[in-house]
Each structure stands twice: as C-alpha cells, then as structure tokens.
Amino acid sequence: MMVYGASGVGKTTIIRKYLSQNKRDSEVGGDIIPVLHIELPDNAKPVDAARELLVEMGDPLALYETDLARLTKKLIDLIPLVGVKLIIIDEFQHLVEERSNRVLTQVGNWLKMILNKTKCPIVLFGMPYSKVVLQANSQLHGRFSIQFELRPFSYQGGNGVFKTFLEYLDKALPFEKQAGLANESLQKKLYAFSQGNMRSLRNLIYQASIEAIDNQHASITEEDFVFASKLTSGDKPISWKNPFDEGVKVTEDMLRPPPKDIGWEDYLRNTTHKIRNSGVKNNFFD
C-alpha cells in the first residue's frame, strides 16, 4: 500500500498514531517490534535502507556494515524473530534524485526482494511524486496497487468535512466558550489562511489558543487570530493576502479547492523544461 500527499496533510500524524497503537514490547526472549518504521534519506541506496531498518531493530553495528548481501540476510532473518508484522517506509519520494528527477531503481528492486523473502507487508508514505518511483518499476507497481491520497480540506461551500472538523475541534479546545470556528465568517478566514492544509491550520489555532490563554480570554478572540496569523504566516507566498488583516476581504478565489498538482512542485520544477522539449505529456494527477 502507498499513502501519499503534500506536506502538512497528516502523513506523519497517521504514522505516529499507528506506532502508538502498536508499541514495542520487551520479553524474556528479546524485543517484540510489531511495526518497523524508517525514513529514507535523500538519494537513498539499498544499503542505506537496510542499515536504517536494522538500526531500528536494535542493531547499531549495522551502521558500520557496507556489504549489502550481509545486511540483507541479517534483515531477512531478524524480521520474523522480532515479530515484525508491518514495515512503514516514509519519505519514499527520496528515491527520486533531487536535481535530475532520475528514479533510483535499486532500492525499489531491493524492496521487491524483501517483500518476496519475508512476506511482510510494507506501507510506503511520501509526497505525491512518489508515484513516479512505482511507475518506473512495473513489478513493484503491482505490489503497491492500493494507493491512497491524503489531500488538504476543500471549503465545499462551508458545509463539508472542513466545517465538521472545525466543529469538533472547537469543542475540544480548553476554553469556557467556543470560538465559533465553524461559523461562516471565521470558517472562511480559517480556510483562506490555511488553504485546507492541516499543519497550517493547526499552527494557527495552536498559537491563537496560547495567545488567548496568556491574555486570560474565555475563548479565542479575533485579536488572538490576528496575532497568530502574523506569527505563523512565514511560509506563505509573497502574493498571499492574510485574511485576518484589516480591510482584507475573503474572495471566492481564496476559497477555491486545492490544485490537483499540489505536492508536485519540486518535481515539476525539474521536469517542466524536459517535457516542453520532448513533447511528452504525462498526466500524473489522476
């Protein structure tokens, strides 16, 4: 299975939640590790992935091993011994070389072999262009036919999942009164600020909550949101307008759904010129 999505949509949160529900345990015979989790480094090679997995299983000496065959054999032997039922590999997009967008096929082929030898299911997490890695390896693509995309919220006219999420969040905040997060005016501002991105929304509401608590407010006020919006908008583009600024009106354009190519920015930056020259049109966004 592959789970992919742009930065800030909740991939890491899902991984942490799953790991917390399937914690390691120590028994007389050794550690039990039901879920093995690693993050692939940039421009990863098979030996890097093997080392990371072995270190996570409690073998620090793997860091000094350079022979892939020995690392792989040890890995195949240890996975059933420590009770691994699932392997989670995060940052799978690091199999796409950063500057050239060349797919690093060696790790993909190595993963296919690990799947065959251990029969242990693997879940891949990464940016949307992680799909390119699977498309470059037909056999690996077949093993990960289940692909789930995590997308930012859409506004949906103010009556969709985003509104429901805000209603539940409002009830969970530690205040005497609810802030009315799902009310039309505030909901529009929250969406326009975050563009439906969970991380951006979380940071905004977290900082607004701290400001409200520091000022002993019974609920988050407009002033708290103004303060928090200025504090957490450092990653916004130059053309972006802060919906909490005085005089800024939330327009329909600010409430538009997230674009289909969200999360592909780094990949497309290196690919656009090649596509223009070759005339090839690949539709990765369906």
Wavefront OBJ file of the C-alpha trace (Angstrom):
o trace
v 0.000 0.000 0.000
v 1.119 3.570 -0.668
v -0.130 6.681 1.148
v 0.876 9.949 -0.475
v 0.122 13.621 -0.065
v 1.615 17.104 0.070
v 3.445 18.426 3.125
v 1.213 19.139 6.096
v -1.777 16.947 5.196
v -1.272 14.493 8.083
v 1.010 11.680 6.872
v 3.340 11.881 9.879
v 0.375 12.123 12.267
v -1.057 8.884 10.873
v 2.290 7.126 11.267
v 2.721 8.325 14.861
v -0.820 7.296 15.743
v -0.319 3.813 14.305
v 3.023 3.396 16.082
v 1.466 4.485 19.397
v -1.218 1.816 18.967
v 1.356 -0.879 18.150
v 4.141 -0.227 20.627
v 7.296 -2.240 21.052
v 7.483 -4.652 23.946
v 10.277 -6.432 25.789
v 10.032 -10.109 26.607
v 12.421 -12.682 28.047
v 13.440 -13.743 24.559
v 14.059 -10.181 23.370
v 12.254 -7.177 21.945
v 8.993 -7.511 20.047
v 8.608 -4.892 17.294
v 5.195 -5.248 15.620
v 5.678 -2.192 13.394
v 9.045 -1.209 11.938
v 9.299 2.407 10.778
v 12.082 4.232 8.934
v 12.540 7.424 6.937
v 14.519 7.101 3.725
v 17.426 9.566 3.442
v 17.945 11.752 0.366
v 19.097 9.865 -2.744
v 18.732 6.594 -0.842
v 20.593 3.438 -1.790
v 19.667 -0.143 -0.773
v 22.464 -0.240 1.794
v 21.054 2.925 3.432
v 17.577 1.421 3.730
v 18.948 -1.866 5.089
v 21.029 -0.070 7.715
v 18.092 2.084 8.827
v 15.849 -0.951 9.251
v 18.455 -2.898 11.214
v 19.240 0.044 13.498
v 15.508 0.386 14.222
v 15.507 -3.286 15.206
v 18.264 -2.626 17.730
v 21.410 -3.461 15.747
v 23.647 -0.345 15.955
v 26.586 -2.246 14.439
v 24.707 -2.202 11.131
v 25.908 1.386 10.713
v 29.432 0.096 10.138
v 28.486 -2.643 7.679
v 28.952 -1.914 3.978
v 28.132 -5.275 2.413
v 24.535 -5.224 1.176
v 24.267 -9.016 0.967
v 25.186 -9.438 4.648
v 22.872 -6.609 5.708
v 20.004 -8.076 3.707
v 20.472 -11.600 5.087
v 20.544 -10.279 8.646
v 17.409 -8.248 7.938
v 15.514 -11.203 6.465
v 16.498 -13.344 9.465
v 15.596 -10.720 12.088
v 12.198 -9.576 10.782
v 10.332 -12.748 11.862
v 12.442 -13.122 15.038
v 11.388 -9.753 16.475
v 7.774 -10.199 15.394
v 7.572 -7.534 12.695
v 4.080 -7.585 11.182
v 4.319 -4.365 9.164
v 7.083 -2.160 7.745
v 6.403 1.564 7.240
v 8.796 3.413 4.941
v 8.413 7.192 5.000
v 9.850 9.830 2.640
v 9.597 7.428 -0.294
v 9.988 10.370 -2.684
v 13.698 10.330 -1.827
v 14.008 7.602 -4.441
v 13.635 10.415 -6.973
v 17.007 12.134 -7.356
v 16.568 15.746 -6.314
v 18.265 17.569 -9.184
v 17.669 15.294 -12.154
v 14.360 13.592 -11.159
v 16.035 10.315 -12.105
v 14.327 7.397 -10.374
v 16.720 5.463 -8.140
v 15.542 1.973 -9.091
v 17.971 -0.019 -6.938
v 16.051 0.477 -3.691
v 12.795 -0.378 -5.443
v 14.230 -3.650 -6.708
v 15.684 -4.369 -3.269
v 12.308 -3.707 -1.598
v 10.642 -6.117 -4.005
v 13.121 -8.780 -2.932
v 12.490 -8.062 0.788
v 8.751 -8.441 0.163
v 9.291 -11.772 -1.571
v 11.628 -13.163 1.097
v 9.863 -12.044 4.281
v 6.203 -11.922 3.164
v 5.956 -8.907 5.496
v 3.603 -6.173 4.221
v 5.126 -2.762 3.539
v 3.342 0.600 3.562
v 5.017 3.460 1.713
v 4.479 7.105 2.685
v 5.655 10.061 0.648
v 4.973 13.097 -1.476
v 2.628 12.690 -4.465
v 5.506 12.270 -6.910
v 6.435 9.065 -5.076
v 4.107 7.505 -7.652
v 6.813 8.087 -10.264
v 9.008 5.511 -8.494
v 6.339 2.832 -8.801
v 5.594 3.724 -12.410
v 9.257 3.133 -13.229
v 9.085 -0.450 -11.900
v 6.121 -2.451 -13.192
v 6.582 -5.360 -10.760
v 6.876 -3.056 -7.761
v 3.895 -1.080 -9.034
v 1.824 -4.261 -8.983
v 2.764 -4.918 -5.352
v 1.524 -1.459 -4.338
v -1.677 -1.291 -6.356
v -3.568 0.146 -3.350
v -2.726 3.863 -3.341
v -4.428 6.390 -1.085
v -4.051 10.145 -1.450
v -4.288 12.449 1.563
v -5.455 15.833 0.322
v -5.996 19.149 2.083
v -9.547 20.054 3.060
v -11.810 21.712 0.492
v -14.166 24.518 1.527
v -17.218 22.913 -0.132
v -19.410 25.960 0.301
v -18.846 25.937 4.050
v -20.883 22.765 4.589
v -18.374 19.965 4.087
v -15.838 17.987 6.090
v -13.863 21.146 6.870
v -16.838 22.586 8.762
v -17.404 19.311 10.641
v -13.729 19.174 11.605
v -13.844 22.732 12.950
v -16.969 21.962 14.987
v -15.272 19.012 16.700
v -12.062 20.974 17.183
v -13.932 23.881 18.761
v -15.461 21.539 21.349
v -12.047 20.063 22.155
v -10.314 23.390 22.847
v -9.745 24.175 26.568
v -11.947 27.258 26.869
v -15.136 28.183 28.720
v -16.785 29.314 25.482
v -16.474 28.014 21.946
v -14.767 30.287 19.450
v -17.277 29.602 16.691
v -14.636 28.185 14.369
v -17.293 26.755 12.043
v -19.286 29.996 11.788
v -19.357 31.215 8.197
v -17.195 34.318 8.587
v -14.465 32.705 10.702
v -14.561 29.446 8.746
v -13.870 31.372 5.536
v -10.898 33.120 7.108
v -9.502 29.860 8.506
v -9.762 28.190 5.117
v -8.337 31.165 3.226
v -5.409 31.250 5.657
v -4.623 27.524 5.583
v -5.912 26.554 2.116
v -7.184 23.448 3.873
v -3.697 22.378 4.953
v -3.884 20.606 8.313
v -0.458 21.747 9.524
v -1.088 25.393 8.666
v -4.494 25.283 10.366
v -3.113 23.516 13.433
v -0.266 26.016 13.871
v -2.650 28.964 13.538
v -5.185 27.677 16.070
v -2.464 26.475 18.456
v -0.785 29.889 18.573
v -4.147 31.659 18.817
v -5.042 29.415 21.764
v -1.779 30.231 23.540
v -2.388 33.943 22.999
v -5.928 33.612 24.367
v -4.731 31.717 27.450
v -1.926 34.227 28.079
v -4.488 37.038 27.979
v -6.995 35.105 30.119
v -9.665 35.157 27.425
v -12.717 32.936 27.855
v -12.372 31.958 24.204
v -10.145 32.662 21.214
v -10.860 36.202 20.026
v -10.398 37.935 16.675
v -7.333 39.695 18.128
v -5.820 36.327 19.055
v -6.243 35.113 15.473
v -4.718 38.323 14.099
v -1.668 37.817 16.319
v -1.360 34.111 15.457
v -1.831 34.693 11.727
v 1.109 37.091 11.628
v 3.217 34.703 13.689
v 2.573 31.612 11.549
v 2.482 33.046 8.020
v 6.216 32.970 7.341
v 5.870 30.197 4.743
v 3.209 31.950 2.664
v 3.993 33.207 -0.879
v 4.664 36.905 -1.496
v 1.353 37.393 -3.327
v -0.631 35.871 -0.439
v -3.058 38.075 1.488
v -3.701 37.482 5.179
v -7.498 37.105 5.613
v -7.165 38.270 9.232
v -5.637 41.611 8.222
v -7.899 44.640 8.484
v -9.531 45.502 5.169
v -8.843 42.128 3.511
v -11.996 40.539 2.130
v -12.148 36.778 1.617
v -12.819 36.230 -2.097
v -14.110 33.176 -3.960
v -10.602 32.658 -5.322
v -9.282 32.346 -1.756
v -11.851 29.582 -1.128
v -11.023 27.534 -4.219
v -10.212 23.813 -3.815
v -6.520 22.834 -3.574
v -4.966 22.331 -7.038
v -4.542 18.797 -8.383
v -0.775 19.199 -8.657
v -0.266 20.199 -5.018
v 2.830 18.476 -3.643
v 4.413 18.115 -7.101
v 6.156 21.493 -7.048
v 9.730 20.231 -6.555
v 9.334 17.502 -9.159
v 7.700 19.748 -11.761
v 10.359 22.417 -11.285
v 12.944 19.987 -12.669
v 10.665 18.319 -15.207
v 8.838 21.144 -16.989
v 11.761 22.034 -19.243
v 12.287 18.394 -20.263
v 8.599 17.910 -21.071
v 8.496 21.052 -23.183
v 11.454 19.873 -25.229
v 10.283 16.287 -25.657
v 6.623 16.982 -26.336
v 5.662 14.122 -23.989
v 2.582 14.705 -21.850
v 2.297 12.636 -18.683
v -0.821 13.008 -16.560
v 0.346 12.160 -13.044
v -2.536 13.876 -11.278
v -5.401 11.450 -11.917
l 1 2 3 4 5 6 7 8 9 10 11 12 13 14 15 16 17 18 19 20 21 22 23 24 25 26 27 28 29 30 31 32 33 34 35 36 37 38 39 40 41 42 43 44 45 46 47 48 49 50 51 52 53 54 55 56 57 58 59 60 61 62 63 64 65 66 67 68 69 70 71 72 73 74 75 76 77 78 79 80 81 82 83 84 85 86 87 88 89 90 91 92 93 94 95 96 97 98 99 100 101 102 103 104 105 106 107 108 109 110 111 112 113 114 115 116 117 118 119 120 121 122 123 124 125 126 127 128 129 130 131 132 133 134 135 136 137 138 139 140 141 142 143 144 145 146 147 148 149 150 151 152 153 154 155 156 157 158 159 160 161 162 163 164 165 166 167 168 169 170 171 172 173 174 175 176 177 178 179 180 181 182 183 184 185 186 187 188 189 190 191 192 193 194 195 196 197 198 199 200 201 202 203 204 205 206 207 208 209 210 211 212 213 214 215 216 217 218 219 220 221 222 223 224 225 226 227 228 229 230 231 232 233 234 235 236 237 238 239 240 241 242 243 244 245 246 247 248 249 250 251 252 253 254 255 256 257 258 259 260 261 262 263 264 265 266 267 268 269 270 271 272 273 274 275 276 277 278 279 280 281 282 283 284 285 286
